[in-house]
């Protein structure tokens, strides 16, 4: 191969690489923040029967709000490792540990608490074999999202993907609200009241999100690709 031909091929390859990089869609990890330790096995607190999302993680506001149109191509969850007696107790109370993500869009209007519509959701994943690890689930069918949509975590049963003692600047909002029948957002003991709501899993449903919890964090993230 002549030196001139080799140079031409190298230049062509460089141009192709630059074009490929230029056309690559930007990727963003929604919920990226300083790592937090799951509460289990010590002081094993979990979340159950809820759909929720972080309002803030420290000084990071709206960490799960989508910045522009695109797709969610994967999501991750960090799980504590409950001791066997705790795991058996949670399974008896709530069923096997599973979770999924859902795409929410706030319903326009001045109703209080704010209401959100479930646009679409990922398949539910069995978490039991994954306790004590951080796992990423790639989506065979990515979830389309629009600007200002929210990626929420849905826990139909229970999940040890929860961290407490995160400071007052960290807070999350749940698909719950205070009612006379179901009680307030928290119990008399100061724990989240799982009877105050339920996970939002019916596509197209609208649900009030009226309970916000301070100093706690749901340990999940989502991979967003723009375009």
KOLRO-13570 format. One record per residue (C-alpha): z, y, x. Coordinates in nm, 4 decimals, decimal comma. Example, Ala and Ser with C-alpha at 12.3 -4.5 7.8 and 13.67 -1.06 7.14 Angstrom:
REM KOLRO-13570
{{0,7800 -0,4500 1,2300}},
{{0,7140 -0,1060 1,3670}},
This chain:
REM KOLRO-13570
{{0,0000 0,0000 0,0000}},
{{-0,0959 0,3385 0,1410}},
{{0,1689 0,5998 0,2041}},
{{-0,0062 0,8317 -0,0428}},
{{-0,0082 0,5679 -0,3189}},
{{0,3569 0,4821 -0,2573}},
{{0,4518 0,8482 -0,2826}},
{{0,2541 0,8837 -0,6051}},
{{0,4229 0,5801 -0,7595}},
{{0,7668 0,7067 -0,6566}},
{{0,6927 1,0448 -0,8112}},
{{0,5738 0,8811 -1,1328}},
{{0,8897 0,6702 -1,1487}},
{{1,1046 0,9784 -1,0981}},
{{0,9235 1,1612 -1,3772}},
{{0,9685 0,8614 -1,6096}},
{{1,3398 0,8423 -1,5271}},
{{1,3892 1,2128 -1,5926}},
{{1,2045 1,1832 -1,9227}},
{{1,4215 0,8869 -2,0196}},
{{1,7412 1,0732 -1,9353}},
{{1,6237 1,3822 -2,1188}},
{{1,5459 1,1825 -2,4312}},
{{1,8756 0,9919 -2,4281}},
{{2,0926 1,0996 -2,7199}},
{{2,4311 1,2522 -2,6303}},
{{2,7246 1,0138 -2,6749}},
{{3,0755 1,1271 -2,7699}},
{{3,3995 0,9332 -2,8088}},
{{3,5734 1,0641 -3,1192}},
{{3,9502 1,0426 -3,0803}},
{{3,9419 1,0485 -2,7004}},
{{4,2790 1,1714 -2,5742}},
{{4,5613 1,0926 -2,3357}},
{{4,6513 0,7229 -2,3772}},
{{4,9505 0,6440 -2,5969}},
{{5,1613 0,3284 -2,5976}},
{{5,1709 0,1169 -2,9126}},
{{5,5199 0,0868 -3,0584}},
{{5,5216 -0,2974 -3,0594}},
{{5,6876 -0,5081 -2,9345}},
{{5,9812 -0,2702 -2,8748}},
{{6,0788 -0,0761 -3,1873}},
{{5,7913 -0,2519 -3,3637}},
{{5,6580 -0,0026 -3,6167}},
{{5,3175 -0,0659 -3,7722}},
{{5,0983 0,0927 -4,0374}},
{{4,9986 -0,0908 -4,3547}},
{{4,7812 -0,0612 -4,6671}},
{{4,6269 0,2724 -4,5833}},
{{4,3203 0,4664 -4,4798}},
{{4,4023 0,7500 -4,2424}},
{{4,2761 0,9814 -3,9717}},
{{4,4263 1,2097 -3,7089}},
{{4,4456 1,5782 -3,7891}},
{{4,5418 1,6462 -3,4307}},
{{4,6339 1,4745 -3,1059}},
{{4,8424 1,7237 -2,9135}},
{{4,6284 2,0334 -2,8678}},
{{4,3109 1,8518 -2,9759}},
{{4,2354 1,9440 -3,3353}},
{{4,0175 1,7409 -3,5728}},
{{3,9441 1,4679 -3,3150}},
{{3,7586 1,2509 -3,5684}},
{{3,5376 1,5174 -3,7255}},
{{3,1695 1,4513 -3,6520}},
{{3,0087 1,7518 -3,4731}},
{{2,6499 1,6919 -3,5917}},
{{2,4258 1,4343 -3,7540}},
{{2,3973 1,0963 -3,5855}},
{{2,5459 0,7476 -3,5934}},
{{2,8694 0,5671 -3,5202}},
{{2,7648 0,2726 -3,3043}},
{{3,1041 0,1239 -3,2126}},
{{3,4762 0,1661 -3,2604}},
{{3,7840 0,0699 -3,0627}},
{{4,1431 -0,0110 -3,1479}},
{{4,4509 -0,0411 -2,9268}},
{{4,7003 -0,3003 -3,0457}},
{{5,0603 -0,3641 -2,9599}},
{{5,1884 -0,7205 -2,9347}},
{{5,4508 -0,7927 -3,2006}},
{{5,7034 -1,0644 -3,1333}},
{{5,6490 -1,3834 -3,3323}},
{{5,9310 -1,3157 -3,5849}},
{{5,7916 -0,9660 -3,6528}},
{{5,4393 -1,0999 -3,6839}},
{{5,5467 -1,3662 -3,9328}},
{{5,7370 -1,1082 -4,1371}},
{{5,4418 -0,8682 -4,1518}},
{{5,2031 -1,1503 -4,2429}},
{{5,4312 -1,2573 -4,5284}},
{{5,4577 -0,9020 -4,6578}},
{{5,1007 -0,7787 -4,6145}},
{{4,8726 -1,0704 -4,5204}},
{{4,6761 -1,1307 -4,2001}},
{{4,6187 -0,8276 -3,9777}},
{{4,2719 -0,6728 -4,0270}},
{{4,1138 -0,3287 -3,9916}},
{{3,7840 -0,1438 -4,0227}},
{{3,6569 0,2130 -4,0006}},
{{3,5258 0,4221 -4,2878}},
{{3,3172 0,7386 -4,3073}},
{{3,4745 1,0063 -4,5270}},
{{3,3402 1,3349 -4,6580}},
{{3,5648 1,5974 -4,8130}},
{{3,4913 1,6668 -5,1782}},
{{3,4184 2,0329 -5,2410}},
{{3,6670 2,2225 -5,4514}},
{{4,0147 2,3695 -5,4375}},
{{4,2087 2,0671 -5,5550}},
{{4,5324 1,9961 -5,3752}},
{{4,5763 1,7589 -5,2066}},
{{4,2215 1,7468 -5,0671}},
{{4,0019 1,4607 -5,1854}},
{{3,7623 1,2537 -4,9767}},
{{3,4665 1,0374 -5,0717}},
{{3,4052 0,7089 -4,8906}},
{{3,0406 0,7078 -4,7845}},
{{3,0249 0,3789 -4,5951}},
{{3,2366 0,1483 -4,3807}},
{{3,2192 -0,1138 -4,1088}},
{{3,2932 -0,4837 -4,1560}},
{{3,6624 -0,5747 -4,1489}},
{{3,7790 -0,7291 -3,8217}},
{{4,0485 -0,9922 -3,7681}},
{{4,3054 -0,8417 -3,5322}},
{{4,5503 -1,1302 -3,4895}},
{{4,3877 -1,2854 -3,1795}},
{{4,3600 -0,9405 -3,0185}},
{{4,7246 -0,8298 -3,0174}},
{{4,8285 -0,6717 -2,6885}},
{{4,4789 -0,5495 -2,6006}},
{{4,2292 -0,2699 -2,6548}},
{{3,9125 -0,4001 -2,8172}},
{{3,5763 -0,2394 -2,8918}},
{{3,3629 -0,3568 -3,1834}},
{{2,9912 -0,2814 -3,1514}},
{{2,8259 -0,2272 -3,4886}},
{{2,5165 -0,4372 -3,5515}},
{{2,4264 -0,1833 -3,8179}},
{{2,5349 0,1656 -3,7025}},
{{2,6977 0,3930 -3,9595}},
{{2,4991 0,7135 -4,0294}},
{{2,7121 1,0283 -4,0275}},
{{2,6603 1,3956 -4,0969}},
{{2,8196 1,7095 -3,9616}},
{{3,1861 1,7409 -4,0638}},
{{3,2118 1,3801 -4,1816}},
{{3,5334 1,2093 -4,0735}},
{{3,5765 0,8684 -3,9123}},
{{3,8916 0,7121 -4,0573}},
{{4,0794 0,3910 -3,9843}},
{{4,1320 0,1568 -4,2788}},
{{4,4121 -0,0995 -4,2634}},
{{4,3922 -0,3232 -4,5725}},
{{4,6959 -0,5258 -4,4637}},
{{4,8818 -0,4213 -4,1480}},
{{4,8052 -0,3387 -3,7860}},
{{5,0182 -0,2683 -3,4755}},
{{4,7853 0,0192 -3,3819}},
{{5,0510 0,2837 -3,4129}},
{{5,2425 0,5075 -3,1759}},
{{5,5435 0,7266 -3,2530}},
{{5,7305 1,0007 -3,0690}},
{{5,4094 1,1895 -2,9916}},
{{5,5447 1,5388 -3,0572}},
{{5,5026 1,7755 -3,3505}},
{{5,1509 1,8783 -3,2491}},
{{5,0244 1,5257 -3,3213}},
{{4,9786 1,4382 -3,6878}},
{{4,7729 1,2170 -3,9150}},
{{4,6780 1,2187 -4,2823}},
{{4,6908 0,9186 -4,5164}},
{{4,5338 0,8081 -4,8446}},
{{4,8703 0,8591 -5,0143}},
{{5,0425 1,1260 -5,2185}},
{{5,3836 1,1922 -5,3677}},
{{5,4184 1,0887 -5,7319}},
{{5,7118 1,0343 -5,9634}},
{{5,6131 0,6707 -6,0110}},
{{5,5426 0,5750 -5,6500}},
{{5,7815 0,8098 -5,4741}},
{{5,7297 1,0468 -5,1843}},
{{5,5302 1,0156 -4,8655}},
{{5,8340 0,8762 -4,6849}},
{{6,1197 0,6474 -4,7800}},
{{6,4858 0,7438 -4,7753}},
{{6,5019 0,5874 -4,4305}},
{{6,2310 0,8217 -4,3028}},
{{5,9534 0,5634 -4,2794}},
{{5,6064 0,5984 -4,4303}},
{{5,6046 0,4869 -4,7938}},
{{5,3288 0,2254 -4,8246}},
{{5,3721 0,2296 -5,2035}},
{{5,2508 0,5913 -5,2201}},
{{4,8841 0,4918 -5,1952}},
{{4,6369 0,2240 -5,0950}},
{{4,3466 0,1807 -4,8521}},
{{4,0178 0,3380 -4,9612}},
{{3,7551 0,0622 -4,9491}},
{{3,5288 0,1102 -5,2518}},
{{3,2051 0,2800 -5,1502}},
{{3,1576 0,6064 -5,3394}},
{{3,5233 0,6284 -5,4416}},
{{3,7126 0,9570 -5,4220}},
{{4,0711 0,9635 -5,3173}},
{{4,3392 1,2299 -5,2591}},
{{4,4857 1,2444 -4,9084}},
{{4,8213 1,4038 -4,9709}},
{{5,0546 1,2652 -4,7045}},
{{5,0591 1,3955 -4,3486}},
{{5,2873 1,2465 -4,0848}},
{{5,4011 1,4293 -3,7727}},
{{5,4638 1,2922 -3,4224}},
{{5,2654 0,9724 -3,4847}},
{{4,9218 0,8481 -3,3916}},
{{4,6779 0,5863 -3,5129}},
{{4,5396 0,4191 -3,2006}},
{{4,1665 0,4032 -3,2590}},
{{3,8478 0,5786 -3,1503}},
{{3,4786 0,5763 -3,2419}},
{{3,1571 0,6046 -3,0404}},
{{2,9205 0,8683 -3,1805}},
{{2,5542 0,9046 -3,0846}},
{{2,3817 1,2271 -3,1873}},
{{2,0362 1,2498 -3,3410}},
